[in-house]
Amino acid sequence: MLVNGKWTEDWQPVQAKDEKGGFVRQVSGFRNWVTPDGAAGPTGEGGFEAEAGRYHLYVALICPWASRTLIARRMKGLTGVVSVSVVEPELSPQGWRFGEVEGPQFTGPDQVNGATYMHEIYTKADPVFSGRATVPVLWDKKRGTIVNNESADILRMFNSGFGDLASGPDLFPEDLREGIEAINAEIYPALNNGVYRAGFATTQLAYEEAYEGVFACLDKLEERLHRTGPWLMGTRFTEADVRLFVTLVRFDAAYHGLFKCNRRRIADYPALQSYLERAMNIPGVRETVNIDHVKRGYYSIKTLNPNGIVPKGPDLPWLRRE
């Protein structure tokens, strides 16, 4: 991680633990908002007005948090407004790294800042930054700084912060906001972050608590979708579905095996499996999914997979369906 702007050691997935040995996720450090007129958003300072070509998104295709923002960027018609860079899937000793040559889905050199590693983007914004250099990052080309590195914020910025530059469905409609906030609050700790709490647990107790929470949440979601589908809030696809989808689409390929969340697969839940297939067929969503990156990325985590062997399976028939 970075300490006062200096890289201090090889990348480690667990850099904070609770008293039970459980994984504690770093709090995002940049919380400004893009708004239509440049006024300050819910957090941070103002001065980040919506403009085409001004902002750049740094992501990893293995990362569910980054994929939230990629889905919103596509669904809101912002692909020509906000440019994007994709880091290599494998985690290097210095964390996320940019490719030396162009590869599939923009996995190539950083064309905006000329960085080799993602941590250089952080120190360009703050020369004395301390913490992990995570993705996603929304970068302001005009001011030469990070606007925001919290995926939940960027998801909402793409939904409403770009004003008339955006189009597409409202992912956070006013009449559904209370319900969306409530289900986000259930799914995030138990499932979105729960799989990480299981995979990166350092004690049996912490692992088992996270494991039980993951499957209690999946069981509850299965029942909910049987009752209210096709989406979490009924007939409208919202940000709550974006946040659920990015975890489900990685579950059988990575979390079930590598993160020891192996009671059941998503394929064993009929309603969740159907939900996953419906989401994949929303225009623009499939293009944000790269299972090759997902497997290569997660299985490059040496603390979990020292030999770096990437499994051939599993068979994911929904991935082939159009």
N, C-alpha and C positions, 0 to 999 in steps of 0.2 A: 504494500500500500504506500501511498504518499504520506510523508510526514514533513510538514513545513516546506512543501514543494519538492522534496527529494524522495526518489524511489528507494525503499529501505530493504525489501526482501522479495523473494519470489512470491508469485500470486498464491494466496491461500483462500479457500472459500469461506472458512469460518474465522472471523476476526473479532467476534464478540460472542459471549455465552452468558446464559442466565445461571441461577444458582443450581438448577437441575442438569446443567450441561447442554441446554437447548440452544439452537441457533438463533441469534438475534440479528435482524437485518438493519443495515445502516440507514439512517435517516437522510433523505435527499438534502443537499446543501444549497442548491440554486432554485429559487421559487418565484421568479418573476413571470409575468404573463404577457403574451401578445394579445392586444385588444384592438378593435376596429379603429379607435381614435388615439391609441397610445396611452390612455389613462391607466392608472395602476389597477391591477386585478385583485383577487382576494388576498394575495400575499405579495410581498416584494415591492418594487418601485415601478413607476411608470416610465414611459419613453420607448416602449416596444410596439410601435404602430404596425398594423397589418399592411404588408407590402409584398407584391409578387417578386420573387427572386431574392428577397432579403434574408430569408431564414434557411437553415440547413439542418437536416436531421441525421444524427449518427445512431446506427442501430447494429444489432447482431441478430441474425435470423434464428439462432438457437434460443434467444431470450424471450420469454413470454411477455415481459414488461415492455420490451421494445416493439414486439409484434402488435401489442395494443395500438400503438401509435401508427404503425404502418397500415393497419386496417382502417383506422379513422382517416388517415391521409387519403387513402383510395376511395373510401365510401363518400367522403365529403368533396371529392373532385379537386384535391389540392396537389396532385402529382406534378402539375406544371407550375405550381406556386412555391412549393417547398421542395428543394432538392434533397438528395439522400446519399449517404455513404454507408456501406455494409462492411463490417470488419470480418476477418477470417473466422471460421467457426471454432478452430482449436484455440484453447487458452494457452498463451505463451507464458514463460516465466515472469514476464512483465505485464500480464493481463491481456486485454484485447489488443490485437495488432492489425494493421492495415496490410493488404496484400501488396507484393512488389509488382505484380502484373495484373492486368484486368482479368477477372474471372466471371463466372456466372452470377447474375443478380448483383452486379455492382461491387463484387468483392475485389477491390483493387486499391490503388494508392489513394490517399487522402488528397483530393483535388482542391480543397478549400484552404487548409492550413499546412499542408505538407508534412503532417505528423507521421511517425512510424508506429507509435503506440497511443492508445486512447488517453493514457495518463498525461500525455503532452498537451492535449486539448484542455484538460483541467488546469494545468499550470500556466497555460497561455491566458486563461481567464482569471486565474488567481495564483500568482507566483508562490504563495505560501500555503496553498491548499493542503489539508490533511484529510485522508480518508481513501476509500476505494474509488477507482475511476470506472464508474458504472455506465451502462447504456440503458435507456435512450438518453441522448442529449440533444436539445434544441439550441442551435448556435445562431447568433446574430452576426451576419457578415459585415453589416454597417458599423456596429460598435465594437466588433471583435471580442465578443464575450459569450458566455453561456447564458441563455435566457432561463432555462429550466432543465432539471434532470430528474423530475418526478413524472413517471409515466401517466399517473392518474390525472395530473394537471395538463399534460400535453394532449392527452385524449380529449379533454374538455376544451382546450384551446382550439384544436382542430375542428371541433364541433361548432363552436360559436365565436371564437376569437378573431376569425379572419373575415367576418362580415360578408359582404357581397362577393368576395373572392372565392367563397366556398359554395357548394351546392349539396344536393343529396339529402337523405333523411335526417331528421333531428334525433340524435342519439341520446339526448337528455331532455325530453319534452317536459314542460312545466307540470302538466297534470300527472305525470308518473314519477316525478322526482323523489317524493317521499318513499315510494316503494323501491325505486332503484337504489337509493341510499341504504335502505334497510337490507336488501339482499346483498349488496356489495359488502356491507359490514359483516354478514354471515359467511360469505364465500371466501373473502380475503384471508382471514386468519386460519380458517379450518382447511381450506383447499389450495387456493393460489399460493399462499406462503406455507401452508401445512405440508405440502410435499417436500419443500426445502427443509422444514423443521425435522421431518423424518429422515431425509437423505443426509443431512449434515449434523444430525444429533451425535453427541459425543458420549452419551450414556444410554443404557438400555431403557431407563425410565423415560427420558426425554423422547426417545424414538417411539416407544409404545404409546405414549400420550398423543404424539403427533399422528401416528398411524391410525389410531382409533378415531381421531378427529377427522381425518381425510375421508374415511369410509362412512362415518356417520353423516358427513356432508353429502357425499355422493348418493347415499341411500335416500336422503331427504330430497335431493334434486330430482332423482328418478321419479319419486312419488309426485313431486310438484309438476313435472312435465307431463306425466300421465294425466294429471288433473286439469292443468291450465294451458298446455302448449298451444301453438308450436314453439313459443319463446318464453323466456322467464316472466315477462310482463304481459303475456297473452299473445295478441296478434301483432305486436310491434317489436321489431328488433332494436334493442337499445344498447347503451354502453355496458349494462350488466351482462348482456350476452357476449359482447366483445371480451370482457374480462374473464368470463367462464370459458369461452371457446379456446383461448390461447393456452389454458392449462389442459383442457381435455385433449386437444390435438397432439400434445406431447406425452400424454400419460402412458399409453401402451408402448410407445417407442423408447421411453427413457425412465419415467418415474416408477413404473411397475417393476422393472428389473433393477436398475442402478440405484434407485432411491428406496428400494425395499418396500414399496407400496404394493404388495403382491397378493392381497386377499382376492381381488377381482380386477379384471381389465375393464376398460370402458366398453369393449366389445361384448362384455357379459351383462351390460345394462341396456335393455332394448330401447328405452326412451332416450337415454343419453346418446346411444349410438346413432339413432335416427336424427336427433338434434344436431349432432356433429356433422352428419352428412348434409343436412339442410343448410347449415352455416357454410360449409365448404362450397356450396353452389350459389351463394350470394355473389353477384358480380364484384370482382376485385379481391375477395377473401382468399381464394385458392392461391393467388399469386404471392401472398405473404407467407405461405407455408413452404418450408424446405426441410423435409425430414432427413435428408442427407446431412445438412448443416446441424440439425438437432442432435442426431446420433454422434456425429464426429465431435461436436462441441461438448456435450455432456460426458462422453466417454474419454475425453481428453483430460478430465479432472483427475490428476494423479493420486490425490488422497483417497478417491473412491475406486480408481481403476489404474493401478500402478503400471501395468504393462501396456496400456493404451489400446487394447484390442476392442474393435468396434463390432458388435454383433451383426450378423447378416439379416436377421429378422427384426421385428416380427412382420408377418404379412398384414398389410393394412389395405384391405380391398377398397375402402372409401377413398383412398388416395388416387386410385385409378379411375374413379367414376367422374364423369363430366355431367 
